[in-house]
Amino acid sequence: DAFAKLAAINRHFLAKDPGRVPFINMYPNYVPEWAIGGKYEAYIEKYCTEVKPKLLSYDHYALMEGSERPEYFENMEIIRRQGLTHGIPTSFIFQTTPHFGYRDPSETDLRWQVNTALAYGYRALMYFTYMTPNIPDQNFRNGILDTEGRRTPHYEMAKRINSELKELIPE
């Protein structure tokens, strides 16, 4: 229901500052249909058609304790397809921080998420989350920075991965 308002806000920002990219992040495909008003791909299609974003962004936290979400690659494909259909660059926010039933990602887990996004042609990658949220009942821990701003092991992992990604930018 918010797409018309988001479209107006998006147009306003672009009119005031056309050199910047307004940021609106979409739900992943594992949210219930009632939350998005129907099927996931139709939700993304409607968003792209009505809002006309400069960047198609979503997050998907796939790294569960003991498994990965089975919807992960389907989500990547839907976002890729809609981005190509509408001529919109795609972006992915991937899981760095363990919380709830999500596992603490290893460097291999982080690389898997980054490389699958690159394989699907995504143009922007973002870590969730840079600083560990201080929300005790959600069991957040080990973000790139801890709740006090100190570097965690994920900091060095992200630093190595980002350094390698810089080398790929020309490609």
Short mmCIF file of the C-alpha atoms (twelve columns), coordinates in Angstrom:
data_MODEL
# 
_entry.id   MODEL 
# 
loop_
_atom_site.group_PDB 
_atom_site.id 
_atom_site.type_symbol 
_atom_site.label_atom_id 
_atom_site.label_alt_id 
_atom_site.label_comp_id 
_atom_site.label_asym_id 
_atom_site.label_seq_id 
_atom_site.Cartn_x 
_atom_site.Cartn_y 
_atom_site.Cartn_z 
_atom_site.pdbx_PDB_model_num 
ATOM 1   C CA . ASP A 1   0.000  0.000   0.000   1 
ATOM 2   C CA . ALA A 2   2.966  2.318   0.491   1 
ATOM 3   C CA . PHE A 3   4.318  2.196   -3.072  1 
ATOM 4   C CA . ALA A 4   2.514  5.367   -4.227  1 
ATOM 5   C CA . LYS A 5   3.944  7.298   -1.266  1 
ATOM 6   C CA . LEU A 6   7.393  5.789   -1.782  1 
ATOM 7   C CA . ALA A 7   7.246  6.743   -5.461  1 
ATOM 8   C CA . ALA A 8   6.446  10.356  -4.529  1 
ATOM 9   C CA . ILE A 9   9.269  10.477  -1.976  1 
ATOM 10  C CA . ASN A 10  11.646 8.864   -4.481  1 
ATOM 11  C CA . ARG A 11  10.747 11.468  -7.160  1 
ATOM 12  C CA . HIS A 12  11.140 14.288  -4.633  1 
ATOM 13  C CA . PHE A 13  14.615 13.167  -3.588  1 
ATOM 14  C CA . LEU A 14  15.703 12.701  -7.200  1 
ATOM 15  C CA . ALA A 15  14.414 16.163  -8.131  1 
ATOM 16  C CA . LYS A 16  16.302 17.757  -5.226  1 
ATOM 17  C CA . ASP A 17  19.503 15.731  -5.581  1 
ATOM 18  C CA . PRO A 18  19.643 13.821  -8.885  1 
ATOM 19  C CA . GLY A 19  23.237 12.724  -8.298  1 
ATOM 20  C CA . ARG A 20  22.334 10.553  -5.319  1 
ATOM 21  C CA . VAL A 21  20.489 7.247   -5.080  1 
ATOM 22  C CA . PRO A 22  17.467 7.154   -2.759  1 
ATOM 23  C CA . PHE A 23  17.592 3.944   -0.761  1 
ATOM 24  C CA . ILE A 24  14.540 1.762   -0.215  1 
ATOM 25  C CA . ASN A 25  15.138 -1.813  0.871   1 
ATOM 26  C CA . MET A 26  12.678 -4.594  -0.014  1 
ATOM 27  C CA . TYR A 27  11.663 -7.657  1.953   1 
ATOM 28  C CA . PRO A 28  13.153 -11.070 1.126   1 
ATOM 29  C CA . ASN A 29  11.017 -13.820 -0.395  1 
ATOM 30  C CA . TYR A 30  10.508 -15.670 2.874   1 
ATOM 31  C CA . VAL A 31  8.127  -13.082 4.305   1 
ATOM 32  C CA . PRO A 32  4.493  -14.230 4.391   1 
ATOM 33  C CA . GLU A 33  2.281  -13.313 1.434   1 
ATOM 34  C CA . TRP A 34  -0.102 -11.401 3.698   1 
ATOM 35  C CA . ALA A 35  2.740  -9.002  4.562   1 
ATOM 36  C CA . ILE A 36  3.380  -8.063  0.928   1 
ATOM 37  C CA . GLY A 37  -0.102 -8.390  -0.540  1 
ATOM 38  C CA . GLY A 38  0.451  -11.528 -2.617  1 
ATOM 39  C CA . LYS A 39  3.160  -13.419 -4.446  1 
ATOM 40  C CA . TYR A 40  6.729  -12.220 -4.015  1 
ATOM 41  C CA . GLU A 41  7.637  -11.649 -7.660  1 
ATOM 42  C CA . ALA A 42  4.432  -9.649  -8.218  1 
ATOM 43  C CA . TYR A 43  5.385  -7.527  -5.178  1 
ATOM 44  C CA . ILE A 44  8.827  -6.784  -6.647  1 
ATOM 45  C CA . GLU A 45  7.358  -6.163  -10.124 1 
ATOM 46  C CA . LYS A 46  4.813  -3.706  -8.706  1 
ATOM 47  C CA . TYR A 47  7.529  -1.938  -6.720  1 
ATOM 48  C CA . CYS A 48  9.757  -1.549  -9.783  1 
ATOM 49  C CA . THR A 49  6.868  -0.353  -11.969 1 
ATOM 50  C CA . GLU A 50  5.331  2.082   -9.485  1 
ATOM 51  C CA . VAL A 51  8.305  3.411   -7.518  1 
ATOM 52  C CA . LYS A 52  10.915 3.279   -10.298 1 
ATOM 53  C CA . PRO A 53  13.864 3.015   -7.910  1 
ATOM 54  C CA . LYS A 54  17.419 3.786   -8.970  1 
ATOM 55  C CA . LEU A 55  18.570 0.658   -7.097  1 
ATOM 56  C CA . LEU A 56  16.683 -2.581  -6.393  1 
ATOM 57  C CA . SER A 57  17.816 -3.626  -2.925  1 
ATOM 58  C CA . TYR A 58  16.765 -6.402  -0.579  1 
ATOM 59  C CA . ASP A 59  18.188 -8.403  2.276   1 
ATOM 60  C CA . HIS A 60  18.110 -12.142 2.758   1 
ATOM 61  C CA . TYR A 61  19.575 -13.843 5.791   1 
ATOM 62  C CA . ALA A 62  20.155 -17.392 4.655   1 
ATOM 63  C CA . LEU A 63  22.614 -18.743 7.222   1 
ATOM 64  C CA . MET A 64  20.526 -20.606 9.762   1 
ATOM 65  C CA . GLU A 65  21.969 -22.753 12.518  1 
ATOM 66  C CA . GLY A 66  22.780 -26.024 10.729  1 
ATOM 67  C CA . SER A 67  21.390 -25.112 7.283   1 
ATOM 68  C CA . GLU A 68  20.741 -22.442 4.675   1 
ATOM 69  C CA . ARG A 69  17.336 -21.116 3.715   1 
ATOM 70  C CA . PRO A 70  16.100 -23.015 0.667   1 
ATOM 71  C CA . GLU A 71  14.613 -19.831 -0.862  1 
ATOM 72  C CA . TYR A 72  17.995 -18.116 -1.177  1 
ATOM 73  C CA . PHE A 73  18.716 -18.710 -4.873  1 
ATOM 74  C CA . GLU A 74  15.091 -18.213 -5.920  1 
ATOM 75  C CA . ASN A 75  15.237 -14.782 -4.261  1 
ATOM 76  C CA . MET A 76  18.460 -13.947 -6.084  1 
ATOM 77  C CA . GLU A 77  16.915 -14.962 -9.392  1 
ATOM 78  C CA . ILE A 78  13.715 -12.944 -8.890  1 
ATOM 79  C CA . ILE A 79  15.636 -9.785  -7.983  1 
ATOM 80  C CA . ARG A 80  18.025 -10.313 -10.898 1 
ATOM 81  C CA . ARG A 81  15.174 -10.892 -13.348 1 
ATOM 82  C CA . GLN A 82  13.209 -7.839  -12.189 1 
ATOM 83  C CA . GLY A 83  16.328 -5.678  -12.202 1 
ATOM 84  C CA . LEU A 84  17.107 -6.684  -15.785 1 
ATOM 85  C CA . THR A 85  13.479 -6.318  -16.884 1 
ATOM 86  C CA . HIS A 86  13.254 -2.786  -15.502 1 
ATOM 87  C CA . GLY A 87  16.845 -1.698  -16.159 1 
ATOM 88  C CA . ILE A 88  17.547 -1.237  -12.445 1 
ATOM 89  C CA . PRO A 89  20.901 -2.179  -10.851 1 
ATOM 90  C CA . THR A 90  20.535 -4.730  -8.061  1 
ATOM 91  C CA . SER A 91  21.833 -4.727  -4.507  1 
ATOM 92  C CA . PHE A 92  22.031 -7.343  -1.788  1 
ATOM 93  C CA . ILE A 93  22.326 -6.945  1.971   1 
ATOM 94  C CA . PHE A 94  23.781 -10.165 3.331   1 
ATOM 95  C CA . GLN A 95  24.084 -11.652 6.775   1 
ATOM 96  C CA . THR A 96  27.166 -10.858 8.820   1 
ATOM 97  C CA . THR A 97  25.698 -10.738 12.317  1 
ATOM 98  C CA . PRO A 98  24.338 -13.768 14.139  1 
ATOM 99  C CA . HIS A 99  20.993 -13.228 15.863  1 
ATOM 100 C CA . PHE A 100 17.826 -15.193 16.613  1 
ATOM 101 C CA . GLY A 101 18.390 -18.607 14.955  1 
ATOM 102 C CA . TYR A 102 20.967 -17.337 12.458  1 
ATOM 103 C CA . ARG A 103 24.473 -18.722 12.775  1 
ATOM 104 C CA . ASP A 104 27.683 -16.802 13.233  1 
ATOM 105 C CA . PRO A 105 29.042 -16.657 9.663   1 
ATOM 106 C CA . SER A 106 32.522 -17.925 8.956   1 
ATOM 107 C CA . GLU A 107 34.666 -16.184 6.370   1 
ATOM 108 C CA . THR A 108 33.638 -18.958 3.978   1 
ATOM 109 C CA . ASP A 109 29.974 -18.137 4.660   1 
ATOM 110 C CA . LEU A 110 30.602 -14.449 3.950   1 
ATOM 111 C CA . ARG A 111 32.458 -15.278 0.738   1 
ATOM 112 C CA . TRP A 112 29.646 -17.611 -0.346  1 
ATOM 113 C CA . GLN A 113 27.097 -14.815 0.013   1 
ATOM 114 C CA . VAL A 114 29.313 -12.260 -1.759  1 
ATOM 115 C CA . ASN A 115 30.195 -14.580 -4.626  1 
ATOM 116 C CA . THR A 116 26.649 -15.776 -5.226  1 
ATOM 117 C CA . ALA A 117 25.558 -12.131 -5.439  1 
ATOM 118 C CA . LEU A 118 28.355 -11.401 -7.921  1 
ATOM 119 C CA . ALA A 119 27.375 -14.473 -9.959  1 
ATOM 120 C CA . TYR A 120 23.844 -13.054 -10.228 1 
ATOM 121 C CA . GLY A 121 25.235 -9.718  -11.414 1 
ATOM 122 C CA . TYR A 122 24.470 -7.644  -8.331  1 
ATOM 123 C CA . ARG A 123 26.104 -4.215  -8.407  1 
ATOM 124 C CA . ALA A 124 26.108 -3.294  -4.702  1 
ATOM 125 C CA . LEU A 125 26.777 -5.450  -1.661  1 
ATOM 126 C CA . MET A 126 26.130 -4.448  1.940   1 
ATOM 127 C CA . TYR A 127 26.844 -6.130  5.255   1 
ATOM 128 C CA . PHE A 128 24.133 -6.636  7.880   1 
ATOM 129 C CA . THR A 129 25.193 -5.290  10.181  1 
ATOM 130 C CA . TYR A 130 28.211 -3.048  10.630  1 
ATOM 131 C CA . MET A 131 27.774 -2.368  14.347  1 
ATOM 132 C CA . THR A 132 26.173 -5.019  16.512  1 
ATOM 133 C CA . PRO A 133 22.713 -3.877  17.621  1 
ATOM 134 C CA . ASN A 134 22.245 -3.808  21.381  1 
ATOM 135 C CA . ILE A 135 18.925 -5.678  21.483  1 
ATOM 136 C CA . PRO A 136 19.363 -8.380  24.132  1 
ATOM 137 C CA . ASP A 137 16.167 -10.345 23.421  1 
ATOM 138 C CA . GLN A 138 17.211 -10.813 19.759  1 
ATOM 139 C CA . ASN A 139 20.638 -12.246 20.641  1 
ATOM 140 C CA . PHE A 140 22.629 -10.019 18.262  1 
ATOM 141 C CA . ARG A 141 26.370 -10.589 18.546  1 
ATOM 142 C CA . ASN A 142 29.617 -10.418 16.600  1 
ATOM 143 C CA . GLY A 143 28.752 -7.761  14.011  1 
ATOM 144 C CA . ILE A 144 31.669 -6.153  12.212  1 
ATOM 145 C CA . LEU A 145 31.954 -3.937  15.278  1 
ATOM 146 C CA . ASP A 146 30.607 -4.941  18.690  1 
ATOM 147 C CA . THR A 147 28.075 -2.868  20.658  1 
ATOM 148 C CA . GLU A 148 30.945 -0.719  21.993  1 
ATOM 149 C CA . GLY A 149 32.452 -0.065  18.568  1 
ATOM 150 C CA . ARG A 150 35.368 -2.496  18.921  1 
ATOM 151 C CA . ARG A 151 36.425 -4.612  15.956  1 
ATOM 152 C CA . THR A 152 35.298 -8.238  15.969  1 
ATOM 153 C CA . PRO A 153 36.733 -11.118 13.892  1 
ATOM 154 C CA . HIS A 154 34.173 -10.189 11.208  1 
ATOM 155 C CA . TYR A 155 35.956 -6.851  10.786  1 
ATOM 156 C CA . GLU A 156 39.112 -8.509  9.451   1 
ATOM 157 C CA . MET A 157 37.053 -10.894 7.313   1 
ATOM 158 C CA . ALA A 158 35.151 -7.976  5.735   1 
ATOM 159 C CA . LYS A 159 38.411 -6.065  5.263   1 
ATOM 160 C CA . ARG A 160 39.950 -8.969  3.329   1 
ATOM 161 C CA . ILE A 161 36.821 -9.520  1.233   1 
ATOM 162 C CA . ASN A 162 36.427 -5.804  0.475   1 
ATOM 163 C CA . SER A 163 40.066 -5.577  -0.573  1 
ATOM 164 C CA . GLU A 164 39.522 -8.416  -3.043  1 
ATOM 165 C CA . LEU A 165 36.299 -6.854  -4.301  1 
ATOM 166 C CA . LYS A 166 38.114 -3.579  -5.037  1 
ATOM 167 C CA . GLU A 167 40.253 -5.498  -7.520  1 
ATOM 168 C CA . LEU A 168 37.088 -6.672  -9.331  1 
ATOM 169 C CA . ILE A 169 35.534 -3.210  -9.716  1 
ATOM 170 C CA . PRO A 170 36.934 -2.676  -13.245 1 
ATOM 171 C CA . GLU A 171 35.354 -5.972  -14.286 1 
# 
